[in-house]
Amino acid sequence: MLQLSLLLPCKSANVNQTLITILDQCKSMLELKQIHALITTLGLSQDDPFVSKILSFSALSERGDINYSYKLFSQLPNPKTFNWNTIIRGYSNSKNPNLSISVFVKMLRAGVSPDYLTYPFLVKASSRLLKWELGVAVHAHVMKTGFESDKFIQNSLIHMYASCGDIVYARKVFDGMLIRNLVSWNAMLDGHAKCGDVISARGVFELMPERDVVSWSSLIDGYVKNGEYREAISVFEKMCGSGPKANEVTMVSVLCACAHLGALEQGRMMHQYIIDNGLRLPLVLQTSLVDMYAKCGAIAEALNVFRGVRMSRTDVLIWNAIIGGLATHGLVKESLELFTEMQIVGITPDEVTYLCLLTACAHGGLVKEAWHFFDCLNKHGMTPKSEHYACMVDVLARAGQLAEAYQFISQRPMEPTASMLGALLSGCMNHGKLDLAEIVGRKLIELEPDHDGRYVGLSNIYAVEKRWDDARTMREAMERRGVKKSPGFSLVEISGTLHSLWEDPIMECLQTLDTQILVGAAVALVAIGAGAVYFYCSNKPKGFTFYLLFFKF
């Protein structure tokens, strides 16, 4: 508690400076309210230096309160442009960025002219709302007031258009800039990356006159978002060799890449990099570590990181990561126990939490519990999504309740998704229900006629039933439609380096060996009485078959 009462008897000029110093050192809303009360008691509540600092802390600080700031702002008889900008900026960073637009409209109606600092916050609000039309309207207002050449506004416009998916107009703003700084280049790079065009993002990256940690992080994140995880790690390795030191944002993206690749050793090296470089461990980075270890199968390490986080600091995301990791690896009891602990701590589950719980039920054959969790979605005001339906189908199908699973899909108000039907198809195959499997397989081809796996799946069903003509028909249907089977591959991690093993080159080598064996004639010639045995092999779609030919002399 601040001992502010000591200032009350003194009304010298030093009081003002002392109060400003105390405001600069303010660390919480409780302290701010104490200072504000004293300022009001001293009759200084309308003085500009105090008003500006109180507004700034309450509106912009992480420990502030935008609602308190707006109440104070509303009591000002003639707020200045700086005060308007503070409130607009505060709302642009809040949970309700649309309110910054409302304040801007009030500002115009009050006859206060915006300045070059007003517009970046309005553009940011448009970007966060993903409202392209609103962003265009703000852009038009910028041009009307003559601030279109301001580099801060231009940089924010590039970011806004890219966030809204309009990379063409973002590029127009970028190309129209007379002077580009590092922020401009980063905004354009990040824009291409956000729109999924990592080739153009890499092109911008290579053309940049200088790069900082934001440049490298944006490119790495672009590769991760585009599913090019190995390239993301490759860029990170180059960054370590010639670029700046990575920050927490960089490491979140890199850990995500390791998680998707299942690259445990590389993930461990990234964790060590964080420790060696003294990087902060905000909750988002701790969540990424838990997720990486869990997806790579290192459950003990995932739990170790999770238990290292104070329960008071946890959120639903890190709980989802650990519960989902346990569920995926079949640790059903442990995942359900953690869910109970999560509720005791006071964390409210979301849709992802229930998806993780349904996954646990699928692995554990817990049909009754799965129905309970599925019903909880509606009870807690959440609408089940297609992923929840697919998981529920998987629960029923794994348990052999195929009729119930099919009925569950049929009663759904919307058309079934490929994930739902795929789960049902797997259940049909596992439980030998081939008649239903054929119906589901044909439906899958209708849904995804260009998916090679759907044709192969139905062809395999026919092969199990020895319906060779129908199996051949499926293969021919693939050829007529121009659908090619994607080659299979495996990733092997050796000493922290990932290696790809593709099906086609391996089969090509085996076929070459097969040919050499045939050309070389006898692999082994063993005299057996009046005859001999000649071994040779021939590759088939599912491996190699050895033949024994008997020759009589």
C-alpha positions in Angstrom: 0.0 0.0 0.0 1.3 3.4 -0.9 1.8 6.0 1.9 0.2 8.8 -0.1 -1.3 10.5 2.9 2.1 12.0 3.6 1.7 14.2 0.5 -1.6 15.8 1.7 -0.3 18.6 3.9 2.1 19.8 1.2 0.9 21.9 -1.7 4.2 23.0 -3.1 5.2 22.6 -6.7 7.2 19.6 -5.7 3.9 17.7 -5.2 3.2 17.6 -8.9 6.6 16.2 -9.7 6.3 13.7 -6.9 2.9 12.5 -8.1 4.2 12.1 -11.7 7.1 10.1 -10.4 4.8 7.8 -8.4 2.5 7.4 -11.5 5.5 6.4 -13.5 6.3 3.7 -10.9 2.7 2.4 -10.7 2.4 -1.4 -10.9 -1.3 -2.2 -10.4 -4.8 -0.8 -10.7 -5.0 -0.7 -7.0 -2.1 1.6 -6.7 -3.4 3.7 -9.6 -6.7 4.1 -7.9 -5.0 5.3 -4.7 -3.0 7.8 -6.7 -6.1 9.0 -8.6 -8.0 9.4 -5.3 -5.2 11.6 -3.9 -5.0 13.7 -7.1 -8.8 14.3 -6.9 -8.5 15.3 -3.3 -5.8 17.8 -4.2 -8.0 19.2 -6.9 -5.7 18.2 -9.7 -7.9 15.6 -11.4 -8.3 17.7 -14.5 -4.7 18.6 -14.9 -3.3 17.3 -18.2 -0.1 15.6 -17.0 -2.0 13.5 -14.5 -5.0 12.7 -16.8 -2.7 11.5 -19.6 -0.7 9.2 -17.4 -3.7 7.7 -15.6 -5.4 7.1 -19.0 -2.2 5.6 -20.5 -1.7 3.1 -17.6 -5.3 2.0 -17.3 -5.8 1.8 -21.1 -2.5 0.4 -22.3 -0.8 -1.5 -19.5 -1.2 -5.3 -19.2 -2.2 -4.7 -15.7 -4.6 -1.9 -16.6 -8.4 -1.7 -17.0 -9.7 -0.2 -20.2 -13.2 0.2 -18.7 -11.8 2.4 -15.9 -9.9 4.4 -18.4 -13.0 5.0 -20.5 -15.0 6.1 -17.4 -12.3 8.7 -16.6 -12.1 9.8 -20.3 -15.9 10.3 -20.4 -15.6 12.8 -17.5 -13.2 15.0 -19.4 -14.9 18.2 -20.6 -12.6 18.7 -23.7 -10.4 15.7 -24.3 -7.4 16.3 -26.5 -6.4 14.3 -29.6 -3.8 12.5 -27.4 -6.5 11.3 -25.0 -8.7 10.1 -27.9 -5.8 8.2 -29.3 -5.1 6.6 -26.0 -8.6 5.2 -25.7 -8.7 4.1 -29.4 -5.4 2.3 -28.9 -6.5 0.7 -25.7 -9.6 -0.7 -27.4 -7.7 -1.9 -30.4 -5.7 -4.1 -28.1 -8.7 -5.3 -26.1 -11.1 -8.2 -26.4 -13.5 -5.8 -28.2 -11.4 -4.0 -30.9 -14.6 -2.9 -32.6 -15.1 -0.3 -29.7 -12.0 1.6 -31.0 -14.1 2.3 -34.2 -17.0 3.5 -32.1 -14.7 5.9 -30.2 -13.3 7.2 -33.5 -16.8 8.0 -34.7 -17.4 9.9 -31.5 -14.1 11.7 -32.0 -15.2 12.9 -35.4 -18.6 14.0 -34.1 -17.0 16.0 -31.4 -15.1 17.9 -34.0 -11.6 16.6 -33.0 -9.3 16.0 -36.0 -7.4 12.7 -36.0 -3.6 12.8 -36.5 -1.1 10.4 -37.9 -1.1 8.4 -34.6 -4.8 7.8 -34.7 -5.0 5.6 -37.9 -2.5 2.8 -37.1 -4.7 1.8 -34.2 -7.9 1.9 -36.3 -6.2 -0.2 -39.0 -5.0 -2.6 -36.3 -8.6 -3.0 -35.0 -9.8 -3.7 -38.6 -7.0 -6.3 -38.9 -7.9 -8.1 -35.6 -11.6 -8.1 -36.7 -10.6 -9.4 -40.1 -13.0 -6.9 -41.6 -11.6 -6.0 -45.1 -14.4 -3.5 -45.8 -13.7 -1.6 -42.5 -10.0 -1.5 -43.3 -10.7 -0.1 -46.8 -13.0 2.6 -45.2 -10.2 3.6 -42.8 -7.7 3.6 -45.7 -10.0 6.0 -47.6 -10.2 8.2 -44.6 -6.4 8.2 -44.4 -6.2 9.4 -48.0 -8.9 12.0 -47.4 -6.9 13.5 -44.5 -3.6 13.4 -46.3 -1.7 10.9 -44.2 -1.3 8.2 -46.9 2.5 8.7 -47.2 3.1 8.2 -43.4 5.2 5.0 -43.2 3.7 3.9 -39.9 0.2 4.0 -41.4 1.4 2.3 -44.6 3.0 -0.5 -42.6 -0.2 -1.1 -40.7 -2.2 -1.1 -43.9 0.1 -3.8 -45.4 -0.4 -5.9 -42.3 -4.2 -5.3 -42.4 -4.7 -6.2 -46.0 -2.5 -9.3 -45.7 -4.4 -10.4 -42.5 -7.7 -10.1 -44.5 -6.3 -12.2 -47.3 -5.8 -9.4 -49.8 -2.1 -9.8 -50.6 -2.5 -8.0 -53.9 -3.5 -4.7 -52.3 -1.0 -5.2 -49.6 1.6 -5.4 -52.3 0.3 -2.2 -53.9 0.7 -0.3 -50.7 4.2 -1.8 -50.3 5.2 -0.9 -53.9 3.8 2.6 -53.4 6.1 3.4 -50.5 8.8 5.9 -51.2 10.9 4.9 -48.2 10.7 1.3 -46.9 12.1 0.4 -43.5 12.6 -3.0 -41.8 9.0 -2.9 -40.5 7.7 -2.5 -44.1 9.7 -5.5 -45.4 8.7 -7.6 -42.4 5.0 -6.7 -42.9 5.2 -7.8 -46.6 7.1 -11.0 -45.7 4.6 -11.8 -43.0 1.7 -11.0 -45.3 2.8 -13.5 -47.9 3.5 -16.1 -45.2 0.0 -15.6 -43.7 -1.6 -16.1 -47.1 0.2 -19.4 -47.5 2.5 -18.2 -50.3 5.9 -19.2 -48.7 7.6 -19.0 -52.1 6.9 -15.2 -52.3 7.6 -14.8 -48.6 11.1 -16.4 -49.2 11.5 -14.1 -52.2 10.9 -11.0 -50.1 13.2 -12.5 -47.4 16.0 -12.9 -49.8 15.6 -9.3 -51.1 15.6 -7.7 -47.7 18.5 -5.2 -47.2 18.6 -6.2 -43.5 16.8 -8.8 -41.4 16.0 -9.1 -37.7 14.5 -11.8 -35.5 11.0 -10.8 -36.7 12.0 -11.5 -40.4 13.4 -15.0 -39.6 10.5 -15.8 -37.3 7.9 -14.8 -39.9 9.5 -17.0 -42.5 9.8 -20.0 -40.1 6.2 -19.6 -39.0 5.1 -19.4 -42.7 6.7 -22.7 -43.5 5.1 -24.3 -40.4 1.6 -22.9 -41.2 2.1 -24.3 -44.8 3.0 -27.8 -43.5 6.7 -27.5 -44.6 8.1 -28.5 -41.3 11.5 -29.7 -42.4 12.1 -26.4 -44.3 11.1 -24.5 -41.2 13.8 -26.3 -39.2 16.3 -25.8 -42.0 15.7 -22.0 -41.9 16.0 -22.0 -38.1 19.4 -23.8 -38.4 20.5 -21.1 -40.9 19.3 -18.5 -38.4 21.5 -20.0 -35.7 24.5 -19.9 -38.0 24.2 -16.4 -39.4 21.1 -14.6 -38.1 20.1 -13.1 -34.8 19.3 -15.0 -31.6 15.9 -16.6 -31.7 13.2 -15.3 -29.4 10.2 -16.9 -27.7 8.0 -16.5 -30.8 10.6 -18.2 -33.0 10.8 -21.2 -30.7 7.0 -21.7 -30.6 7.1 -22.2 -34.3 10.1 -24.4 -34.3 8.7 -26.6 -31.6 5.5 -26.9 -33.6 7.5 -28.2 -36.5 9.3 -30.7 -34.4 5.9 -31.9 -33.0 4.4 -32.5 -36.4 7.5 -34.4 -37.6 7.8 -36.4 -34.4 11.4 -35.3 -34.2 12.0 -35.9 -30.5 15.8 -35.5 -30.6 15.5 -32.2 -32.4 12.8 -31.1 -30.0 15.1 -31.8 -27.1 17.8 -29.7 -28.7 15.4 -26.9 -29.2 14.5 -27.1 -25.5 18.2 -27.0 -24.6 18.6 -24.0 -26.9 15.9 -22.2 -24.9 17.7 -22.9 -21.6 21.2 -22.1 -22.9 20.2 -18.8 -24.4 18.3 -17.7 -21.3 15.0 -17.2 -23.1 11.9 -16.5 -21.0 9.4 -19.3 -20.6 6.0 -17.7 -21.1 3.0 -19.9 -20.9 2.6 -20.2 -24.7 6.2 -21.5 -25.0 5.7 -24.0 -22.1 2.5 -25.2 -23.9 4.5 -25.7 -27.1 7.1 -27.8 -25.1 4.3 -29.9 -23.6 2.7 -30.4 -27.0 6.0 -31.3 -28.7 7.0 -33.9 -26.1 3.5 -35.4 -26.0 3.2 -35.7 -29.8 6.7 -37.2 -30.0 5.7 -39.9 -27.4 7.9 -38.6 -24.6 5.0 -38.4 -22.1 7.2 -38.4 -19.0 9.0 -35.3 -20.3 5.7 -33.6 -21.3 4.4 -34.2 -17.8 7.7 -32.9 -16.3 7.3 -29.6 -18.2 3.6 -29.4 -17.3 4.2 -29.9 -13.6 6.9 -27.2 -13.7 4.1 -24.6 -14.4 2.4 -23.1 -11.5 -1.2 -24.2 -11.5 -2.3 -20.6 -11.0 -0.7 -19.6 -14.3 -2.1 -22.4 -16.4 -4.8 -22.0 -19.0 -7.0 -24.3 -21.0 -4.5 -24.6 -23.8 -1.7 -26.3 -21.8 -4.3 -28.6 -20.1 -5.5 -29.6 -23.6 -2.0 -30.3 -24.7 -1.2 -32.7 -21.9 -4.7 -34.3 -21.8 -4.6 -34.8 -25.5 -1.1 -36.2 -25.5 -2.0 -38.8 -22.8 -5.2 -39.7 -24.7 -3.4 -40.2 -28.0 -0.9 -42.6 -26.5 -3.6 -44.7 -24.9 -3.0 -43.5 -21.3 -6.8 -43.2 -20.8 -6.9 -43.3 -17.0 -4.2 -40.7 -16.6 -5.9 -38.3 -19.1 -9.3 -38.6 -17.3 -7.6 -38.0 -14.0 -5.9 -34.9 -15.3 -9.3 -33.6 -16.6 -10.7 -34.0 -13.0 -7.7 -32.1 -11.7 -8.2 -29.4 -14.3 -11.8 -28.9 -13.1 -10.6 -28.7 -9.4 -8.1 -26.0 -10.4 -11.0 -24.0 -11.9 -10.1 -24.1 -15.6 -13.1 -24.2 -17.8 -12.9 -26.9 -20.6 -13.5 -25.9 -24.2 -14.4 -27.8 -27.4 -10.8 -29.0 -27.8 -10.8 -30.4 -24.3 -13.8 -32.6 -25.0 -12.3 -33.7 -28.3 -9.2 -34.9 -26.3 -11.5 -36.7 -23.9 -13.4 -38.4 -26.7 -10.1 -39.5 -28.1 -9.2 -41.1 -24.7 -12.6 -42.9 -24.7 -11.9 -44.2 -28.2 -8.6 -45.7 -27.1 -10.1 -47.1 -23.9 -13.3 -48.5 -25.3 -15.3 -46.2 -22.9 -18.6 -45.9 -24.8 -20.7 -44.7 -21.8 -18.1 -42.1 -20.8 -17.9 -40.9 -24.4 -21.6 -40.3 -24.6 -21.4 -38.3 -21.3 -18.6 -36.1 -22.6 -20.4 -35.6 -26.0 -23.6 -34.5 -24.1 -21.6 -32.1 -22.0 -20.8 -30.0 -25.0 -24.5 -29.0 -25.4 -24.9 -28.7 -21.6 -22.1 -26.1 -21.4 -23.3 -24.1 -24.4 -21.0 -25.5 -27.0 -22.1 -26.9 -30.3 -20.5 -30.2 -31.3 -18.4 -29.8 -34.5 -17.7 -32.4 -37.2 -14.5 -33.4 -35.3 -16.5 -34.3 -32.3 -18.9 -36.4 -34.4 -16.1 -38.1 -36.1 -14.5 -39.0 -32.8 -17.8 -40.3 -31.4 -18.2 -42.5 -34.5 -14.6 -43.8 -33.9 -15.6 -44.7 -30.3 -18.6 -46.7 -31.4 -16.8 -48.3 -34.4 -13.8 -49.4 -32.3 -16.3 -51.0 -29.8 -17.9 -52.9 -32.6 -21.2 -50.9 -32.4 -21.3 -50.4 -36.1 -25.0 -50.2 -36.5 -25.2 -47.5 -33.8 -22.3 -45.6 -35.5 -24.0 -45.7 -38.9 -27.3 -44.5 -37.3 -25.5 -41.7 -35.4 -24.1 -40.4 -38.7 -27.4 -40.7 -40.5 -29.2 -38.7 -37.8 -26.8 -35.9 -38.0 -28.5 -32.7 -39.4 -25.7 -32.1 -41.9 -24.0 -34.4 -44.5 -21.3 -36.7 -43.0 -17.7 -35.7 -43.4 -14.9 -37.9 -44.7 -13.5 -38.2 -41.2 -16.7 -39.7 -39.9 -17.0 -42.1 -42.7 -13.3 -43.0 -42.5 -13.7 -43.9 -38.8 -16.7 -46.0 -39.6 -14.9 -47.7 -42.5 -12.0 -48.6 -40.3 -14.4 -50.1 -37.8 -16.1 -52.2 -40.5 -12.8 -53.6 -41.7 -11.6 -54.4 -38.2 -14.8 -56.2 -37.3 -15.3 -57.9 -40.7 -18.5 -56.0 -41.6 -17.6 -55.9 -45.3 -21.1 -55.3 -46.7 -21.4 -52.0 -44.7 -17.7 -51.3 -45.5 -18.5 -51.3 -49.3 -21.4 -48.8 -48.8 -19.2 -46.5 -46.8 -16.3 -46.9 -49.2 -18.4 -45.8 -52.2 -19.8 -42.8 -50.2 -16.2 -41.8 -49.5 -15.4 -41.8 -53.2 -18.4 -39.6 -53.9 -17.2 -37.1 -51.2 -13.6 -37.1 -52.3 -13.3 -38.3 -55.9 -9.7 -37.1 -56.2 -8.4 -38.8 -53.1 -6.3 -41.8 -54.0 -6.8 -43.4 -50.6 -10.5 -43.7 -51.1 -10.1 -45.9 -54.2 -7.4 -48.0 -52.6 -9.5 -48.5 -49.6 -12.5 -49.8 -51.6 -10.2 -51.9 -53.7 -8.8 -53.5 -50.6 -12.3 -54.3 -49.4 -12.9 -56.1 -52.7 -9.6 -57.9 -52.4 -10.5 -59.3 -49.0 -13.7 -60.6 -50.5 -11.7 -62.0 -53.4 -13.8 -59.9 -55.8 -10.8 -59.4 -58.1 -12.8 -57.9 -61.0 -14.3 -55.2 -58.8 -10.8 -54.5 -57.3 -9.4 -54.0 -60.8 -12.4 -51.8 -61.7 -11.4 -49.4 -58.8 -7.8 -49.2 -60.1 -9.1 -48.5 -63.6 -11.4 -45.8 -62.2 -8.4 -44.1 -60.6 -6.6 -44.1 -64.0 -9.6 -42.7 -65.9 -9.9 -39.8 -63.4 -6.2 -39.2 -63.4 -5.8 -40.0 -59.7 -2.3 -41.2 -58.8 -1.4 -43.0 -55.7 0.7 -40.9 -53.4 4.0 -42.7 -52.6 4.4 -43.7 -49.0 7.3 -42.5 -46.9 8.8 -42.8 -43.5 10.8 -40.3 -41.4 13.8 -41.7 -39.5 15.6 -39.5 -36.9 19.3 -40.3 -36.6 21.5 -38.2 -34.3 19.0 -35.3 -34.4 18.8 -35.3 -38.3 15.6 -36.4 -40.1 15.9 -38.7 -43.1 13.1 -39.5 -45.5 12.6 -43.0 -46.8 10.3 -42.9 -49.8 8.4 -46.0 -51.2 9.1 -45.4 -54.9 13.0 -45.3 -54.7 13.0 -48.3 -52.4 10.8 -50.3 -54.7 12.9 -49.2 -57.7 16.1 -50.6 -56.0 14.3 -53.8 -55.1 13.1 -54.2 -58.7 16.7 -53.6 -59.9 17.9 -56.4 -57.6 15.1 -58.6 -58.8 16.1 -58.1 -62.5 19.8 -58.7 -61.7 18.9 -61.9 -59.9 16.9 -63.1 -62.9 19.6 -62.1 -65.4 22.3 -63.8 -63.3 20.2 -67.0 -63.6 20.7 -69.2 -60.6 20.9 -67.7 -57.2 21.5 -71.0 -55.6 21.8 -74.3 -57.4 21.8 -77.3 -55.1 22.1 -80.8 -56.4 19.5 -83.0 -54.9 19.9 -86.5 -56.2 18.8 -86.6 -59.8 17.5 -83.1 -59.7 18.2 -79.5 -58.6 16.4 -76.7 -56.9 16.5 -73.2 -58.5 15.5 -70.2 -56.4 14.5 -66.9 -57.8 12.2 -64.1 -56.6 9.8 -61.7 -58.2 8.5 -58.4 -56.7 4.7 -58.1 -56.1 2.7 -55.2 -54.9 3.0 -56.4 -51.3 6.6 -57.6 -51.3 8.7 -60.3 -52.8 7.7 -63.9 -53.5 10.2 -66.7 -53.7 9.6 -69.5 -56.1 11.1 -73.0 -56.2 11.5 -74.6 -59.6 12.4 -78.3 -59.8 14.5 -79.6 -62.6 15.0 -83.2 -63.4 18.0 -84.5 -65.2 
